[in-house]
Amino acid sequence: MWSAAVPVAGHGGIPPPVRRRSARVLSTADREDISRGLAAQVPYRVIAERFGRAPSTISREVARHGGGATYTLLDYDLGDLPINAIAWDHLRGDLYAATDFGPLVLRRGAAAWAVAGAGFPEVVMVDLEIAPDRGVLVAATHGLGIFSLRIGS
């Protein structure tokens, strides 16, 4: 019986498909505009008209993220970098993000994301988990296994 695994394995496997966002998904710039509009107390309808969306799109986006009083954008310097998973370290207040290029961390009170630690490959991270009592961040990758990092001190 013939198997595709042999010829494919000899060439390094099959790469994951290139990720493309749907045109229906709000971009980071759209979310920044929503955040600014809410801070200026602009009605949802006016915010929606600015980028040709339905007001219900704006209200759902705001509701999905805690409502107008707590809607805060934390992307800072991420741009359009895809985030595949997030994990919050409730003991230290740090937020971790699994990206297509490794894990990042937003330290409590910081205004910029940073590389979470040395030793992680630059590969698609598909999941993150934190064991806060042990001080360990565990990241699952696409095809390279699972990596861990001691966090906090």
ChimeraX commands (.cxc) that place a marker at each C-alpha (Angstrom):
marker #1 position 0.00,0.00,0.00 radius 0.5
marker #1 position 1.36,3.40,-1.00 radius 0.5
marker #1 position 1.44,6.23,1.53 radius 0.5
marker #1 position 1.90,9.94,0.99 radius 0.5
marker #1 position 3.83,10.18,4.26 radius 0.5
marker #1 position 7.11,8.91,2.78 radius 0.5
marker #1 position 7.53,11.43,-0.07 radius 0.5
marker #1 position 6.15,14.28,2.04 radius 0.5
marker #1 position 8.38,13.51,5.04 radius 0.5
marker #1 position 11.48,13.67,2.82 radius 0.5
marker #1 position 10.76,17.31,2.03 radius 0.5
marker #1 position 10.05,18.55,5.54 radius 0.5
marker #1 position 6.31,17.97,5.67 radius 0.5
marker #1 position 3.42,20.10,4.56 radius 0.5
marker #1 position 3.54,23.73,5.70 radius 0.5
marker #1 position 0.45,25.16,7.39 radius 0.5
marker #1 position -1.75,27.32,5.15 radius 0.5
marker #1 position -1.17,31.05,5.13 radius 0.5
marker #1 position -3.62,32.71,7.51 radius 0.5
marker #1 position -5.87,35.34,6.00 radius 0.5
marker #1 position -8.48,37.30,7.87 radius 0.5
marker #1 position -12.00,37.48,6.55 radius 0.5
marker #1 position -13.10,40.88,5.25 radius 0.5
marker #1 position -15.93,40.69,7.80 radius 0.5
marker #1 position -13.54,40.58,10.75 radius 0.5
marker #1 position -12.76,43.88,12.43 radius 0.5
marker #1 position -9.13,44.91,12.00 radius 0.5
marker #1 position -6.91,46.23,14.77 radius 0.5
marker #1 position -7.35,49.73,13.35 radius 0.5
marker #1 position -11.15,49.28,13.50 radius 0.5
marker #1 position -10.93,48.23,17.14 radius 0.5
marker #1 position -8.72,51.23,17.93 radius 0.5
marker #1 position -11.33,53.49,16.32 radius 0.5
marker #1 position -14.05,51.86,18.43 radius 0.5
marker #1 position -11.99,52.38,21.58 radius 0.5
marker #1 position -11.35,56.04,20.74 radius 0.5
marker #1 position -15.01,56.57,19.85 radius 0.5
marker #1 position -16.16,55.08,23.13 radius 0.5
marker #1 position -13.70,57.24,25.06 radius 0.5
marker #1 position -15.14,60.32,23.30 radius 0.5
marker #1 position -18.70,59.07,24.01 radius 0.5
marker #1 position -19.55,58.82,20.30 radius 0.5
marker #1 position -22.76,56.81,19.62 radius 0.5
marker #1 position -22.39,53.30,18.11 radius 0.5
marker #1 position -24.24,54.41,14.97 radius 0.5
marker #1 position -21.71,57.18,14.26 radius 0.5
marker #1 position -18.76,54.86,14.92 radius 0.5
marker #1 position -20.29,52.26,12.58 radius 0.5
marker #1 position -20.82,54.81,9.80 radius 0.5
marker #1 position -17.13,55.74,9.90 radius 0.5
marker #1 position -16.16,52.33,8.55 radius 0.5
marker #1 position -19.28,51.23,6.74 radius 0.5
marker #1 position -20.47,48.70,9.29 radius 0.5
marker #1 position -23.82,48.06,10.90 radius 0.5
marker #1 position -24.29,49.54,14.40 radius 0.5
marker #1 position -25.04,46.02,15.63 radius 0.5
marker #1 position -21.48,45.01,14.67 radius 0.5
marker #1 position -20.12,47.68,16.98 radius 0.5
marker #1 position -22.49,46.84,19.83 radius 0.5
marker #1 position -21.63,43.12,19.58 radius 0.5
marker #1 position -17.91,43.89,19.54 radius 0.5
marker #1 position -18.19,46.11,22.61 radius 0.5
marker #1 position -20.44,43.62,24.46 radius 0.5
marker #1 position -18.07,40.78,23.61 radius 0.5
marker #1 position -15.28,42.66,25.38 radius 0.5
marker #1 position -16.98,43.69,28.59 radius 0.5
marker #1 position -19.12,46.66,27.59 radius 0.5
marker #1 position -18.34,50.30,26.91 radius 0.5
marker #1 position -17.05,51.07,30.38 radius 0.5
marker #1 position -14.36,48.37,30.26 radius 0.5
marker #1 position -13.57,48.06,26.53 radius 0.5
marker #1 position -9.83,48.58,26.40 radius 0.5
marker #1 position -7.58,47.71,23.52 radius 0.5
marker #1 position -4.37,45.99,24.62 radius 0.5
marker #1 position -2.73,45.45,21.25 radius 0.5
marker #1 position -0.36,48.47,21.63 radius 0.5
marker #1 position 2.47,47.60,19.21 radius 0.5
marker #1 position 1.18,44.28,17.81 radius 0.5
marker #1 position -0.18,45.65,14.53 radius 0.5
marker #1 position -1.98,42.89,12.62 radius 0.5
marker #1 position 0.03,40.05,14.16 radius 0.5
marker #1 position -2.34,37.07,14.48 radius 0.5
marker #1 position -3.02,36.00,18.08 radius 0.5
marker #1 position -3.93,32.31,18.30 radius 0.5
marker #1 position -4.43,32.01,22.07 radius 0.5
marker #1 position -4.03,34.08,25.21 radius 0.5
marker #1 position -3.31,33.23,28.82 radius 0.5
marker #1 position -3.50,35.52,31.83 radius 0.5
marker #1 position -1.25,35.08,34.83 radius 0.5
marker #1 position -3.63,36.22,37.56 radius 0.5
marker #1 position -0.92,36.09,40.24 radius 0.5
marker #1 position 1.43,38.51,38.47 radius 0.5
marker #1 position -1.08,40.34,36.24 radius 0.5
marker #1 position 0.80,39.53,33.02 radius 0.5
marker #1 position -0.93,38.66,29.74 radius 0.5
marker #1 position 0.64,36.13,27.36 radius 0.5
marker #1 position -0.20,35.76,23.66 radius 0.5
marker #1 position 0.51,32.83,21.35 radius 0.5
marker #1 position 1.38,34.21,17.91 radius 0.5
marker #1 position 2.49,32.81,14.58 radius 0.5
marker #1 position 6.07,33.67,15.59 radius 0.5
marker #1 position 6.22,32.54,19.21 radius 0.5
marker #1 position 4.85,33.74,22.57 radius 0.5
marker #1 position 4.72,37.38,23.66 radius 0.5
marker #1 position 4.05,38.94,27.05 radius 0.5
marker #1 position 2.42,42.18,28.11 radius 0.5
marker #1 position 3.67,42.82,31.65 radius 0.5
marker #1 position 1.29,44.41,34.14 radius 0.5
marker #1 position 1.37,48.18,33.62 radius 0.5
marker #1 position 3.44,47.97,30.42 radius 0.5
marker #1 position 2.45,49.61,27.14 radius 0.5
marker #1 position 4.43,47.35,24.82 radius 0.5
marker #1 position 4.52,43.62,24.12 radius 0.5
marker #1 position 7.83,41.76,24.49 radius 0.5
marker #1 position 9.15,38.31,23.62 radius 0.5
marker #1 position 8.08,36.01,26.44 radius 0.5
marker #1 position 11.44,34.32,26.88 radius 0.5
marker #1 position 14.44,32.67,25.29 radius 0.5
marker #1 position 14.31,29.14,24.00 radius 0.5
marker #1 position 11.03,29.23,22.10 radius 0.5
marker #1 position 11.23,28.56,18.37 radius 0.5
marker #1 position 9.81,31.11,15.92 radius 0.5
marker #1 position 6.89,28.91,14.95 radius 0.5
marker #1 position 3.10,29.01,15.08 radius 0.5
marker #1 position 1.97,28.72,18.69 radius 0.5
marker #1 position -1.49,27.17,18.85 radius 0.5
marker #1 position -2.19,27.15,22.58 radius 0.5
marker #1 position -0.94,28.56,25.88 radius 0.5
marker #1 position -1.55,27.46,29.43 radius 0.5
marker #1 position -0.21,28.82,32.70 radius 0.5
marker #1 position 0.36,26.86,35.86 radius 0.5
marker #1 position 0.60,29.90,38.19 radius 0.5
marker #1 position 1.27,27.86,41.32 radius 0.5
marker #1 position 4.33,26.37,39.58 radius 0.5
marker #1 position 5.30,29.53,37.72 radius 0.5
marker #1 position 5.33,27.84,34.30 radius 0.5
marker #1 position 4.02,28.92,30.91 radius 0.5
marker #1 position 3.40,25.99,28.54 radius 0.5
marker #1 position 3.10,26.61,24.79 radius 0.5
marker #1 position 1.96,24.11,22.16 radius 0.5
marker #1 position 3.41,24.61,18.67 radius 0.5
marker #1 position 2.38,23.58,15.20 radius 0.5
marker #1 position 4.64,20.63,14.49 radius 0.5
marker #1 position 7.52,21.17,16.93 radius 0.5
marker #1 position 5.97,19.92,20.15 radius 0.5
marker #1 position 5.42,21.60,23.49 radius 0.5
marker #1 position 7.72,24.08,25.21 radius 0.5
marker #1 position 7.70,25.49,28.72 radius 0.5
marker #1 position 9.10,28.61,30.32 radius 0.5
marker #1 position 9.55,29.57,33.98 radius 0.5
marker #1 position 7.70,32.83,34.60 radius 0.5
marker #1 position 7.89,35.24,37.48 radius 0.5
marker #1 position 10.33,34.85,40.31 radius 0.5
marker link #1:1,2 radius 0.2
marker link #1:2,3 radius 0.2
marker link #1:3,4 radius 0.2
marker link #1:4,5 radius 0.2
marker link #1:5,6 radius 0.2
marker link #1:6,7 radius 0.2
marker link #1:7,8 radius 0.2
marker link #1:8,9 radius 0.2
marker link #1:9,10 radius 0.2
marker link #1:10,11 radius 0.2
marker link #1:11,12 radius 0.2
marker link #1:12,13 radius 0.2
marker link #1:13,14 radius 0.2
marker link #1:14,15 radius 0.2
marker link #1:15,16 radius 0.2
marker link #1:16,17 radius 0.2
marker link #1:17,18 radius 0.2
marker link #1:18,19 radius 0.2
marker link #1:19,20 radius 0.2
marker link #1:20,21 radius 0.2
marker link #1:21,22 radius 0.2
marker link #1:22,23 radius 0.2
marker link #1:23,24 radius 0.2
marker link #1:24,25 radius 0.2
marker link #1:25,26 radius 0.2
marker link #1:26,27 radius 0.2
marker link #1:27,28 radius 0.2
marker link #1:28,29 radius 0.2
marker link #1:29,30 radius 0.2
marker link #1:30,31 radius 0.2
marker link #1:31,32 radius 0.2
marker link #1:32,33 radius 0.2
marker link #1:33,34 radius 0.2
marker link #1:34,35 radius 0.2
marker link #1:35,36 radius 0.2
marker link #1:36,37 radius 0.2
marker link #1:37,38 radius 0.2
marker link #1:38,39 radius 0.2
marker link #1:39,40 radius 0.2
marker link #1:40,41 radius 0.2
marker link #1:41,42 radius 0.2
marker link #1:42,43 radius 0.2
marker link #1:43,44 radius 0.2
marker link #1:44,45 radius 0.2
marker link #1:45,46 radius 0.2
marker link #1:46,47 radius 0.2
marker link #1:47,48 radius 0.2
marker link #1:48,49 radius 0.2
marker link #1:49,50 radius 0.2
marker link #1:50,51 radius 0.2
marker link #1:51,52 radius 0.2
marker link #1:52,53 radius 0.2
marker link #1:53,54 radius 0.2
marker link #1:54,55 radius 0.2
marker link #1:55,56 radius 0.2
marker link #1:56,57 radius 0.2
marker link #1:57,58 radius 0.2
marker link #1:58,59 radius 0.2
marker link #1:59,60 radius 0.2
marker link #1:60,61 radius 0.2
marker link #1:61,62 radius 0.2
marker link #1:62,63 radius 0.2
marker link #1:63,64 radius 0.2
marker link #1:64,65 radius 0.2
marker link #1:65,66 radius 0.2
marker link #1:66,67 radius 0.2
marker link #1:67,68 radius 0.2
marker link #1:68,69 radius 0.2
marker link #1:69,70 radius 0.2
marker link #1:70,71 radius 0.2
marker link #1:71,72 radius 0.2
marker link #1:72,73 radius 0.2
marker link #1:73,74 radius 0.2
marker link #1:74,75 radius 0.2
marker link #1:75,76 radius 0.2
marker link #1:76,77 radius 0.2
marker link #1:77,78 radius 0.2
marker link #1:78,79 radius 0.2
marker link #1:79,80 radius 0.2
marker link #1:80,81 radius 0.2
marker link #1:81,82 radius 0.2
marker link #1:82,83 radius 0.2
marker link #1:83,84 radius 0.2
marker link #1:84,85 radius 0.2
marker link #1:85,86 radius 0.2
marker link #1:86,87 radius 0.2
marker link #1:87,88 radius 0.2
marker link #1:88,89 radius 0.2
marker link #1:89,90 radius 0.2
marker link #1:90,91 radius 0.2
marker link #1:91,92 radius 0.2
marker link #1:92,93 radius 0.2
marker link #1:93,94 radius 0.2
marker link #1:94,95 radius 0.2
marker link #1:95,96 radius 0.2
marker link #1:96,97 radius 0.2
marker link #1:97,98 radius 0.2
marker link #1:98,99 radius 0.2
marker link #1:99,100 radius 0.2
marker link #1:100,101 radius 0.2
marker link #1:101,102 radius 0.2
marker link #1:102,103 radius 0.2
marker link #1:103,104 radius 0.2
marker link #1:104,105 radius 0.2
marker link #1:105,106 radius 0.2
marker link #1:106,107 radius 0.2
marker link #1:107,108 radius 0.2
marker link #1:108,109 radius 0.2
marker link #1:109,110 radius 0.2
marker link #1:110,111 radius 0.2
marker link #1:111,112 radius 0.2
marker link #1:112,113 radius 0.2
marker link #1:113,114 radius 0.2
marker link #1:114,115 radius 0.2
marker link #1:115,116 radius 0.2
marker link #1:116,117 radius 0.2
marker link #1:117,118 radius 0.2
marker link #1:118,119 radius 0.2
marker link #1:119,120 radius 0.2
marker link #1:120,121 radius 0.2
marker link #1:121,122 radius 0.2
marker link #1:122,123 radius 0.2
marker link #1:123,124 radius 0.2
marker link #1:124,125 radius 0.2
marker link #1:125,126 radius 0.2
marker link #1:126,127 radius 0.2
marker link #1:127,128 radius 0.2
marker link #1:128,129 radius 0.2
marker link #1:129,130 radius 0.2
marker link #1:130,131 radius 0.2
marker link #1:131,132 radius 0.2
marker link #1:132,133 radius 0.2
marker link #1:133,134 radius 0.2
marker link #1:134,135 radius 0.2
marker link #1:135,136 radius 0.2
marker link #1:136,137 radius 0.2
marker link #1:137,138 radius 0.2
marker link #1:138,139 radius 0.2
marker link #1:139,140 radius 0.2
marker link #1:140,141 radius 0.2
marker link #1:141,142 radius 0.2
marker link #1:142,143 radius 0.2
marker link #1:143,144 radius 0.2
marker link #1:144,145 radius 0.2
marker link #1:145,146 radius 0.2
marker link #1:146,147 radius 0.2
marker link #1:147,148 radius 0.2
marker link #1:148,149 radius 0.2
marker link #1:149,150 radius 0.2
marker link #1:150,151 radius 0.2
marker link #1:151,152 radius 0.2
marker link #1:152,153 radius 0.2
view
